[in-house]
Amino acid sequence: MNILKITVIITINFYYSYEIVMTQRFAMVFFISLILQLSAFNTKAYADVIEHDRGSLTLQKVPSRIVVLAFSFADALAIAGVSPVGIADDGDINKLIAPIRERIKTWQSVGSRYQPSLEAIAALKPDLIIADSSRHQSIYNDLTHIAPTLMLKSQGVTYRENLQSVLKIAKAVNKMEKVALRLQQHQRLMEKLRKSFNSKATFQFAVISEKGMWLHSPESYAGSVIAELGLKSPIKFTTNKAYIETGFEQLLKINPDWLFVGKYTSRTILDKWQKSPLWKMLTVSKPKRLITVPVNTWSLASGVLAAEQIALALEKHIQP
């Protein structure tokens, strides 16, 4: 094991312990800077052991045929400049946000994120599969018989958890230096927007359909991006739930100053609620306080590119 591999392992361990005495935001910037310095020792070195949610994964070579089973992993490969050969895209390429599609080559669909086709995955002869440790636990052994499988969190992932996964994927595809530089750019954007917002108002994202409304708390991806930008949540109670089913009475109670909604159906529960005389009690009944946003970006996606899209949309709508 060469000096870069040894030092990277030490640095990763140091990053997780260093978070205890530093803010996670500063610790991440510090960690990325160290990775850049370490890469200078040997840019051709390949770290072949990756810690993931099922232990350690050893790769004998840099993978070139990668199948990903969640959108966040496609996001991570896109910023690394790597194109997967297969994606669990639910049979709809447009479910991947445009910034991802613009950065990767044409891929083969391997079915849905919830039930990917093992036959379709195997047909692509991958040398790495990146699977969701939540959705794909039951097929993990089957996947490992096809190719080395990296299990990382995607469903219910938060902004900071995703950054850790991005670094692990970068390590797996031998793109640590490129990704570290991209994350520095990302952090500068997020910090710039955080300073510019400086708002005491409350901001809430929710998905809506004909059946109801589900608030995305700070434990969700979009909710954690909002929190990362220094914007306050109207949810005053402590919860570890990412998604909270909410009725009209509950919405009146939390009364957000801004409400961003992603629609899963053209007609939604809001069509009914807006006819109520109580609707005017909500702050978001004022002009331009109820904003429809792309559900694919705010709800289905998670990753660096998705976070930037969310942050820039917030800037567009709330800045004077």
C-alpha positions in Angstrom: 0.0 0.0 0.0 1.6 3.3 -1.1 1.8 6.5 0.9 -1.2 8.1 -0.7 -3.5 5.1 0.1 -2.3 5.1 3.7 -2.6 8.8 4.2 -6.1 8.9 2.6 -7.3 6.3 5.0 -5.9 8.2 8.0 -7.4 11.4 6.6 -10.9 9.9 6.3 -10.8 8.6 9.8 -9.5 12.0 11.0 -12.4 13.7 9.1 -15.1 11.8 11.0 -13.4 12.4 14.4 -12.6 16.1 13.6 -16.3 16.7 13.0 -16.9 16.3 16.7 -15.0 19.6 17.5 -15.7 21.5 14.4 -18.8 22.4 12.4 -19.5 19.8 9.7 -19.4 22.4 7.1 -15.8 23.6 7.9 -14.7 20.0 8.5 -15.8 19.1 5.0 -13.9 22.0 3.4 -10.9 21.1 5.5 -11.2 17.4 4.4 -11.5 18.3 0.7 -8.4 20.6 0.9 -6.4 17.7 2.5 -7.5 15.3 -0.3 -6.1 17.8 -2.9 -2.8 18.0 -1.1 -2.6 14.3 -0.7 -3.3 13.8 -4.4 -0.1 15.6 -5.2 1.9 12.7 -3.8 0.9 10.4 -6.7 -1.9 11.3 -9.0 -1.8 7.8 -10.6 -2.4 6.0 -7.3 -5.6 4.1 -7.0 -7.3 3.6 -3.6 -8.9 0.2 -4.0 -10.5 -0.3 -0.6 -13.7 1.5 0.0 -15.7 1.4 3.3 -19.4 1.2 2.6 -22.6 0.2 4.4 -21.8 -3.5 4.1 -18.2 -3.4 5.2 -15.2 -3.0 2.9 -15.1 -3.3 -0.9 -11.9 -4.2 -2.6 -11.5 -3.3 -6.2 -8.7 -4.8 -8.3 -8.9 -2.2 -11.0 -10.5 1.2 -11.8 -14.1 0.3 -12.8 -15.2 1.4 -16.3 -18.6 -0.3 -16.7 -20.7 1.0 -13.8 -24.4 0.5 -13.1 -26.1 2.8 -10.6 -29.4 2.0 -8.9 -30.2 5.5 -7.6 -30.3 9.0 -9.0 -27.9 10.4 -6.4 -25.2 8.0 -7.6 -25.6 9.2 -11.2 -25.2 12.7 -9.8 -21.9 11.7 -8.1 -20.6 10.1 -11.3 -21.6 13.1 -13.4 -19.5 15.5 -11.3 -16.6 13.0 -11.5 -16.8 13.0 -15.3 -17.7 9.3 -15.4 -20.7 7.9 -17.4 -22.5 4.8 -16.1 -23.5 2.1 -18.6 -26.7 1.5 -16.8 -29.1 3.4 -14.5 -32.2 2.3 -12.6 -34.2 5.2 -14.1 -37.7 3.9 -13.7 -37.9 3.6 -17.5 -38.0 7.4 -17.9 -34.7 9.2 -18.8 -36.3 12.5 -17.9 -36.5 11.5 -14.2 -32.8 12.3 -14.1 -32.4 16.0 -13.8 -31.0 17.9 -16.9 -27.6 18.8 -15.3 -26.9 15.0 -14.9 -28.1 14.1 -18.4 -26.0 16.8 -19.9 -22.8 15.4 -18.3 -23.1 11.7 -19.0 -23.4 9.6 -22.1 -26.4 7.5 -23.1 -27.1 4.7 -20.7 -29.2 1.5 -20.6 -32.2 1.4 -18.3 -32.1 -1.4 -15.8 -35.6 -0.9 -14.6 -37.0 0.8 -11.5 -35.1 2.0 -8.5 -37.4 0.0 -6.3 -37.1 -3.3 -8.3 -34.2 -3.2 -10.7 -33.8 -6.0 -13.2 -31.0 -8.3 -12.3 -31.1 -9.8 -15.8 -30.7 -6.3 -17.4 -27.8 -5.5 -15.0 -26.0 -8.7 -15.7 -26.4 -8.2 -19.5 -24.3 -5.0 -19.2 -21.4 -6.9 -17.7 -20.6 -4.3 -15.1 -17.4 -4.2 -13.1 -19.1 -2.1 -10.4 -22.6 -1.7 -9.1 -23.6 1.1 -6.8 -26.8 0.2 -4.9 -29.0 1.9 -2.3 -28.4 0.4 1.2 -32.0 1.0 2.0 -33.9 -0.1 -1.1 -31.6 -2.9 -2.2 -30.7 -4.8 0.9 -32.7 -7.9 -0.2 -30.9 -8.2 -3.5 -27.4 -7.4 -2.2 -26.1 -11.0 -2.5 -27.5 -11.3 -6.0 -25.8 -8.1 -7.0 -22.5 -9.3 -5.7 -22.7 -12.4 -7.9 -22.9 -10.1 -10.9 -20.2 -7.6 -9.9 -18.5 -5.9 -6.9 -21.3 -3.9 -5.2 -20.9 -0.7 -3.3 -23.9 -0.1 -0.9 -24.5 3.5 0.0 -27.4 5.4 1.4 -29.6 7.2 -1.1 -33.2 6.9 0.0 -33.7 9.3 2.9 -30.2 10.7 2.6 -29.4 14.1 3.9 -27.2 16.7 2.3 -24.2 16.1 4.5 -24.6 12.3 4.3 -24.6 12.5 0.5 -21.3 14.5 0.5 -19.7 11.6 2.3 -21.1 9.1 -0.3 -19.8 11.4 -3.1 -16.3 11.1 -1.8 -16.6 7.3 -1.5 -17.8 7.0 -5.1 -14.9 9.4 -6.2 -12.5 7.1 -4.5 -14.0 4.0 -6.2 -13.6 5.5 -9.7 -10.2 7.1 -9.0 -11.5 10.6 -9.4 -10.8 12.0 -5.9 -8.8 15.1 -7.1 -11.3 16.1 -9.7 -14.3 15.6 -7.3 -12.5 17.4 -4.5 -12.0 20.5 -6.8 -15.7 20.3 -7.8 -16.7 20.1 -4.2 -14.7 23.2 -3.4 -16.6 25.0 -6.2 -19.8 23.7 -4.8 -19.0 24.8 -1.2 -18.1 28.3 -2.4 -21.5 28.6 -4.1 -23.4 27.3 -1.1 -21.5 29.6 1.3 -22.1 32.6 -1.0 -25.8 32.0 -1.1 -26.0 31.3 2.6 -24.5 34.7 3.3 -26.7 36.4 0.8 -30.0 34.9 2.1 -29.6 36.0 5.8 -33.4 35.7 6.3 -35.5 35.2 9.4 -38.4 33.9 7.4 -39.3 30.2 7.4 -39.1 28.0 4.3 -40.8 24.7 3.6 -40.8 22.2 0.7 -43.6 19.7 0.3 -44.8 17.2 -2.3 -48.5 17.2 -3.1 -50.9 15.1 -5.0 -54.7 14.5 -5.1 -54.3 12.3 -2.0 -52.5 14.8 0.2 -49.4 16.8 1.2 -46.1 15.5 2.7 -43.7 18.0 4.2 -40.0 17.4 3.7 -38.4 18.0 7.1 -34.7 19.0 7.7 -34.1 15.2 7.8 -35.0 15.0 4.1 -32.6 15.9 1.3 -34.4 19.1 0.1 -35.1 20.1 3.8 -31.4 19.6 4.7 -30.3 21.7 1.7 -32.6 24.5 2.9 -31.1 24.2 6.4 -27.6 24.1 5.0 -28.3 27.5 3.4 -29.1 28.9 6.8 -32.9 29.1 6.1 -35.3 28.2 8.9 -37.8 25.5 9.0 -41.4 26.2 10.2 -41.5 22.8 11.8 -41.2 23.6 15.5 -41.4 20.0 16.8 -38.4 17.6 16.9 -38.7 14.8 14.4 -36.5 12.2 12.9 -38.9 11.6 10.0 -37.9 12.9 6.6 -41.4 13.1 5.3 -44.5 14.2 7.3 -48.0 13.7 6.0 -49.8 16.9 6.7 -53.4 18.0 6.7 -54.8 21.5 6.2 -55.1 22.1 10.0 -51.4 21.2 10.5 -50.4 23.5 7.6 -52.3 26.4 9.3 -50.5 25.6 12.5 -46.9 25.7 11.2 -47.8 28.5 8.7 -44.6 28.8 6.7 -43.5 32.1 5.2 -42.6 30.4 1.9 -44.0 27.1 0.6 -42.3 25.4 -2.3 -44.4 22.5 -3.7 -43.6 19.6 -6.1 -46.7 18.2 -7.8 -47.0 14.5 -8.5 -50.4 15.0 -10.1 -51.9 17.9 -12.0 -54.8 18.3 -9.6 -53.8 18.4 -6.0 -55.1 18.7 -2.5 -54.2 22.4 -2.6 -57.0 23.0 -5.2 -59.4 22.0 -2.4 -57.6 23.8 0.5 -57.4 27.1 -1.5 -61.2 27.3 -1.7 -61.4 27.4 2.1 -62.0 30.8 3.8 -59.2 29.8 6.2 -56.7 29.8 3.3 -56.2 33.5 3.7 -54.9 32.9 7.2 -51.8 31.4 5.7 -48.8 33.6 4.9 -48.3 31.7 1.6 -51.7 33.0 0.4 -49.9 36.2 -0.4 -48.6 36.7 -3.9 -45.4 34.8 -4.9 -45.2 32.9 -1.6 -46.5 29.6 -2.9 -44.1 28.4 -5.6 -44.3 25.3 -7.8 -40.9 23.6 -8.3 -39.8 20.5 -10.3 -40.6 17.4 -8.3 -37.7 15.5 -10.0 -35.2 18.0 -8.7 -36.6 18.7 -5.2 -37.9 15.2 -4.3 -36.6 12.4 -6.5 -33.0 13.7 -6.9 -30.2 14.1 -4.3 -26.6 15.0 -4.9 -24.4 18.0 -5.6 -26.0 19.0 -8.8 -29.5 18.6 -7.3 -28.5 20.7 -4.3 -27.2 23.5 -6.5 -30.4 23.5 -8.5 -32.4 23.8 -5.3 -30.2 26.5 -3.9 -30.3 28.6 -7.2 -34.1 28.2 -7.3 -34.3 29.6 -3.8 -32.1 32.5 -4.8 -34.3 33.2 -7.8 -37.5 33.3 -5.9 -36.7 34.9 -2.6 -34.0 37.4 -3.4 -35.4 41.0 -3.9 
